[in-house]
Amino acid sequence: MNRRTRCAAAFLLALAGLLGAGTGPAAADQAPSLTAADRDLVVRVRLAGLWEIPAGDMAETKGSTARVREVGKLISAQHIALDKLAVTAARRLGVELPDEPTPEQAYWLREMRAASGPAFDRVFAQRLREAHGRIFPAIAAVRAGTRDPVVRKLANDANDFVKTHLDLLDSTGAVDYDHLPPLTGPAAEEHRFVLLGDPRHPGRAGTDQQVRQALVGLTGGLAALLALVLGIRVLFPARGTRVVRPPEPAAPPHRRQ
């Protein structure tokens, strides 16, 4: 293999590598991955079980009506099943789970322990109704946007459980709907795709990705163009070069006529 052939082979390899570098990161950015919302849902399902299981147990024994006692028993048993699903999903996804409820949830449990009679019924129904109303929209959002099949299945299961619990709590007759937290309205039209991370919308999430991909593509294109020019100069050094011939020397004076 002569020198020109070796140079040509090296040039083609370098050009292929540069062109590949221009497209690699963009493909990696589009690969499915576990999002913060996915992880948050798994943790929140676990937290729900950590306080609603003991809350249901208390309602089963402290409820002042047969319906409250029945609802407490059902909710406790169903959260035990849902908690097992959350733990299984967390192990598959590598998500670390808490072992105790949040300070707010612990306060709700203390409220229930201190209450009795109809007052207990109201605290039990109201606190659980508020909590289920909070997580219900979050489950729907994750279910609609997740790319992970494990999270998608957990969201489906959690959605069925929470919907059932909302119906059960409403059936106690102890929910004060006037004091439920206000509904969170849908995002403004110009922000909806940003919140969902849709790259088609000219928002922060989509724009960042588009700018990053454009810079990578531009850098790869410039590098490939430079490599092409250098390769042409190596392979065809005479092309495009004008040879200037030196002027012929003048005849010696003694030979002039």
Buried (B, 14 or more C-beta within 10 A) or exposed (E): EEEEEEBBEEBEEBBEBBBEBBEEBBEEEEEEEBBEBBBEBBBBBBBBBBBBBBBBBBBBEBBBEEBBBBBBBBBBBBBEEBBEBBBEBBEBBEBEBEEEBEEEBEEBBEBBBEBEEEBBBBBBBBBBBBBBBBBBEBBEBBBEBBEBEBBBBBBEBBBEBBEBBBEBBBBBEBBEEEEEEEEEEEEEEEEEBBBBBEBEBEBEBBEEBBEEBEEBBEEBEEBBEEBEEBBEEBEEEEEEEEEEEEEEEEEEEEEEE
